[in-house]
Amino acid sequence: MRNISYYVTPVIAAVATAASLASVTLQQTPARSGDKPAAINQLTDAEKKEGWTLLFDGTSLNGWRGYKRPDASGTRWRVENGLLTIAQKDGQDTRGQLDIISTATYDLFDLRWEWRVAEGGNSGLKYFVLEDMDSAIGHEYQEIDDERHADAKIGAHRQTAAFYDVLPVAVAAELLAKIKKPAGQWNESRVRVAPSRVVKGGTRVYHYLNGARVLEYELDSPELRAAIAKSKFKDVARFGKLHKAHILLQDHGNQVSYRNIKILDLSANKGTSSSGGDATPVGTAGMMASGTQIVANEAAKRVDITIDGKPFTSYIWPDSLKKPVLYPILTAKGSVVTRGFPLEPRPGERVDHPHHVGLWFNHGDVNGLDFWNNSYDIPADRAPKMGTIRHKRIVDTKSGPNGGELAVEMDWVTPSGTPLVRESTRFLIRGSGDSRTIDRITTLTALDTKVVFRDNKEGVLGLRVTRALEQPADKPEVFTDASGKPTAVPVLDNKGVTGMYTSSEGLKGDAVWGTRGRWCMLKGTIGSEPVTIAMLDHPSNPTAPTYWHARGYGLFSANVFGRQVFKPDQEELVVTLDPGKSITFRHRIVVLSSAATPDAIEREFRTFAAAASSSR
């Protein structure tokens, strides 16, 4: 067994503990060392600056009134212990007579709230509510006990997060069961109504549940009209269209409570949400039309990046993920190269490996902990074996005409919350014409204990690509992680699936997996756009050239901590960091709107290799 130990000068700068900027979330994330308790029904300074407003102040019914009433008197809604709540009654829909609506009206908006229904309960939040009918009619985000309430048994179009009686969520039932919290626990929801990225001049609506986008639809579209025609709202002429209207909380006769109800008005450029809502990074209004812009929004747990006014990617750290990632990643022409699942599921794509999100950096065996496979899908008996990477702080952002830079710090922590490794990463972003480039310079520093990275196939710099860039498959496969857990990867329709790997050593397709090379590229077509993604391993990296953990189903990874797992006749690779010691890796990811040749990628590699690393 070969050991590599590093005795590099410790990081001298002391790092202040970052206070949490997030409001109380429904992920019930354990308290982290150094975090301040999150306050409910309050906006952060960043949210205030961005333009968010509270719809519920935690102490009164200010901003609410009864449906077709001058105020909230005569309704059953009460404020108790910072919650907006109603008690259990008969479980019957009051059809608006006891509902409350916002005094303000909205058309384009980003709305977030937390809700909790009692066991057997049913309720909902409605938007686009006008007071033009005896019953309060609007688009309803369903809030219900799916396991116990009879209405949920009718079908998915009446279950949690659905557009009630019209559209079900677009994720599989087993995945939804893992995302949602059961009755009696808090869920975090979101509805975003924004200009469409699909239909020119259109408006698109998005439903989220606990950080995952579970449904989207186009207002006044043929598809929506067809769904409405099958619903109880088929005779409501205005239904399915954009309106400047009220937000409504429903009294369905069951106990329900709300908190942290906040809204950002997106109409007439009043507000700009940086928290995303479509496959394209949003929150980019006001960015300059040329050059690279890096715009941080810590309240939304993201940093948005544009090049020449076009969205490129976002650095995000939502509570629903076990690591920060770059997601989504787009070509210069706007095609999304990353898979949507599990954050933004798309029709026809695979739903395996929920830990494969965007572009990330972690490993499957760090002091015996698995950082690679951790996700919301991990069963309770495996959780003690999983590590989590937590965003710590944004160190610096630099925008400029010739490129931008984002510097961040993260902590690799144990299941008990103890930090093992401090990660300091710089993302250098550039783009011109049909090219986009990310340099990821990653320094890992052991903290209070020795850290050992052991030989394991699950690592390290990973990218999960969209369905079109997968390699066509003619048979189902089963893959196992480091602990032996199998994941079946089925054969899907190969129409439009065009990917092909090529390594610097001339290997192609599945032959690339488990081999070494200074670079690897994945080439294919998304729609009519030729696309090439190349990953380059800098020759100064301590374990260069890297092994490629590149799978035909869409996982594209450079494994800098694997060797024997790929080549059993080789010595085991063990990388050890004593406390205070560091190791640095540098990689380049190139995204091209063209079908690049191996010679072109080799030239890019030589340029990259010759560049002095200012991080060393």
Secondary structure as UniProt FT lines:
FT   STRAND          2..6
FT   TURN            26..27
FT   TURN            33..34
FT   TURN            40..41
FT   HELIX           45..50
FT   STRAND          53..54
FT   TURN            62..63
FT   STRAND          64..66
FT   TURN            67..68
FT   TURN            73..74
FT   STRAND          78..80
FT   TURN            81..82
FT   STRAND          83..86
FT   TURN            95..96
FT   STRAND          100..102
FT   STRAND          109..117
FT   TURN            119..120
FT   STRAND          122..129
FT   STRAND          139..144
FT   TURN            146..148
FT   HELIX           150..154
FT   HELIX           156..158
FT   TURN            160..161
FT   TURN            164..166
FT   HELIX           173..179
FT   TURN            183..184
FT   STRAND          187..195
FT   TURN            200..201
FT   STRAND          203..209
FT   TURN            210..211
FT   STRAND          212..218
FT   TURN            219..220
FT   HELIX           222..228
FT   TURN            229..230
FT   TURN            232..235
FT   TURN            237..240
FT   STRAND          245..249
FT   STRAND          256..265
FT   HELIX           267..269
FT   TURN            285..286
FT   STRAND          292..297
FT   HELIX           298..300
FT   STRAND          302..307
FT   TURN            308..309
FT   STRAND          310..316
FT   TURN            319..320
FT   STRAND          325..330
FT   TURN            332..333
FT   TURN            341..343
FT   TURN            347..348
FT   TURN            354..355
FT   STRAND          359..363
FT   TURN            367..368
FT   STRAND          369..370
FT   TURN            376..377
FT   TURN            380..382
FT   HELIX           383..385
FT   STRAND          388..398
FT   TURN            401..402
FT   STRAND          404..413
FT   TURN            415..416
FT   STRAND          419..432
FT   TURN            433..434
FT   STRAND          435..446
FT   STRAND          451..454
FT   STRAND          459..465
FT   HELIX           467..469
FT   STRAND          477..480
FT   TURN            482..483
FT   STRAND          486..489
FT   TURN            495..496
FT   STRAND          500..503
FT   TURN            504..505
FT   HELIX           509..512
FT   TURN            513..514
FT   STRAND          516..517
FT   STRAND          519..526
FT   TURN            527..528
FT   STRAND          529..537
FT   TURN            539..540
FT   TURN            542..543
FT   STRAND          546..550
FT   TURN            552..553
FT   STRAND          555..559
FT   TURN            560..561
FT   TURN            564..566
FT   TURN            568..569
FT   STRAND          573..577
FT   TURN            579..580
FT   STRAND          582..592
FT   HELIX           598..610
FT   TURN            614..615
//
